[in-house]
Structures are given as structure tokens and as C-alpha cells.
Amino acid sequence: MSEPAGVPGGSGDSGVPGGEGAGSDLLDRAHPYRRELLAHCYRMLGSVHDAEDLVQDTYLRAWRAADRFEGRSSLRTWLYRIATNACLTAIESRGRRPLPSGLGAPSDDPERPVVEAPEVPWLEPIPDAMFATSQPTDPASVAVSRSSMRLALVAALQHLPARQRAVLLLRDVLKWRAAEVAELLDTTTASVNSALQRARAQLEAAAPVEEELAEPTDPDQRKLLDRYAAAFEHSDVSAIVELFKEDAVWEMPPFPEWFYGAENIGRLIGTQCPIGPGEGLMLPTAANGQPAFALYSRHEGGDYLPFQVHVLTLDGDRVERVAAFFGDALFRVFGLPESLPADTPHGMYSANGGNGDGGTGTGTGTGYNSGNG
């Protein structure tokens, strides 16, 4: 790469550019790449918060080195070089972010109290609003396609060594040539091809089957999602079980336990979920290019407070997998309301229902029958 090698590595990014005008002009030209850089960093790191930090760091480094950018490569390529190397450095100290299903066998007793593992840096979902573009044919859309952001793929990427992860994303998602990737990573084309071959083999072994992503307006999908939301609002365990595939998976960080099979999922929800009939509200949202719901739980005083964000993987007319994420901070990331008034009607999830706007979260805890006491 012909641009200053010190920028990505950190040894040359302490200086201030010769003039603030050069830096400001470069940042103006770099702004259109922010969404796709965020998507790239998220796929590398598995964390929205870490990805946002690294994108911010990328723009800071670019600003500092603006007077040294000679335009021998495109600005987009240069920014990806900075961002990718920043991610590689971050991964060295932060490690990978798993989902519970990537840590071991499923729980053999869905009625046994689950125990949080807050020390694990869990994989986080990302709201579609943070990466979606309205130009389906431009390079940015290729970089942030829905299929490249799906939760199963991002989870599988976490099992790859950092440089293999970068090579796979640059070659197979961004469609860069091997020579371009080699230049970005300061290595040889042969090394890139070798790393790509190993990464593809390991990713295939992890088996993140590429589901067909139906359009959000697909009527059959909409009916399935409406039934799913209604079943949870009414705490109708039988209806919930009926919606899942026989071999469905349920997982819910920060609990390391995960559950296999529709019947086990029903037993878990029926015995451990603290939300009773009429005590929950579901708002539709979208995460990782997949349908999702924000589940609120009624608390003392009558208001509904944040409980979980469900990210769904669908297979035809059934639910194949649900990752249910706890945490008020996640509701803030998704721009969801911090609470819903007691008189909020049920059925907000329907095709005619609306999404909440803005808001900040409040502390609610997980509520599940936790073995932490």
C-alpha cells in the first residue's frame, strides 16, 4: 500500500496534519464511507460499540494523516486499510465474541435455573438502521448486504483467526482482488490465497447455513411474525412451540446455556420466563438483516420496561432460531423507547403497527430464573 504505513499500525499517527483544512476536506470526502466501515468493523469484532469506537479511531487517524494522503490508492481503500489494521490490533487484546451455541452442548434441562456469565464478551446484534443503504447497486450496498450481516455468519467469523477473518471479508464480501488484499495487509498474494482457503474451510465446518432472507414485506413472513409476537404477548406456550421447527435453537446471552428443540424451548419459556399473559408488549424492529422484536415487560406501576431483543432466523413457515439479547443499552442502540405507558395497546407488532422512536433505557435486569440468586 502506497499510503503511509504508520497510520494503521499506530507509529505514525501522533502528528497533526499540516493544515486543518486538509483534514476537514478529507473527512468530508470520507463521510459517505462511514456506514460500510461500521459494517466491516462490526463483522470483524462482533460488537456494535467496539465497531463504533474503531470507526471513530479510523477517522481520527485519517484526519491526522490527511496531508500525507497522496491519492495513489482510492480514499475508500485507504480507509479500509486503517480500519482493518485497527480491528486486527483490537482483536489481539479483546478476543472473539461468541454466542452460547458456539461454546458447547445444549442444556439437557430447560427447567434448571440458568446462570449468567457476565465475564464473557458476548456477540452483539446490530440494528439494520445503522448499516442499511438505499442504493442497492453501489459498492456500499455490496459491502453491507443483508446476507453478509446475518447473525449466524458474524458468529461463525468469530471462530476464525483475525487475519483469516479479514481476508475472508475483504475477498468474499467486499469482492476485492487478492492482490489488493495483499497490499492492504502488507503480505503476498500467495499468503492471501492460502488464508482464504483455510478460512473458507473453517467457516464451512462451522456450518452457518445461508438462509434465504425474505423481504420484510413478504406476506407469509409477516403472518408468521405476527403470530410469533402475539404468542409472546399472550404467553401462549403452546402457540410458541407450534411456531418453532422441531430442531429449533434458542439462546439468550448473557446466559451460556442454550436450548435445542421446540419442546425444550417451550419448557424453558413456560417455567422460567417471568412475563405472564398480557404482561408483555412486542415492538417490531430489524437486526443483522433479519426480523427482530423488542419485548417489553410490565413492571410495578404499570409501565412496560425493556426486557429482550429477539433476533429471528426463519425457515419457511417456521422459526429456526432465536437469539434473545438482554440489556437496556441494546434498546438505546436500537433507538427503542425507554418505556411504554401502561395503556399501550397490544398488537403493535402487526403490519399496521408502529415502531417506537428514540429513548433511553432503564435498569430492569434479566428476570429469568437465574442461579445467581
Helices and strands as residue ranges (DSSP letters): H 6-9, H 20-30, G 31-33, H 34-45, H 48-64, G 66-68, H 75-94, G 100-102, G 128-130, H 139-143, H 146-149, H 151-157, H 162-168, I 169-173, H 178-184, H 189-206, H 219-233, H 237-243, E 244-252, E 255-260, H 262-272, E 280-287, E 290-298, E 304-315, E 318-326, H 328-333
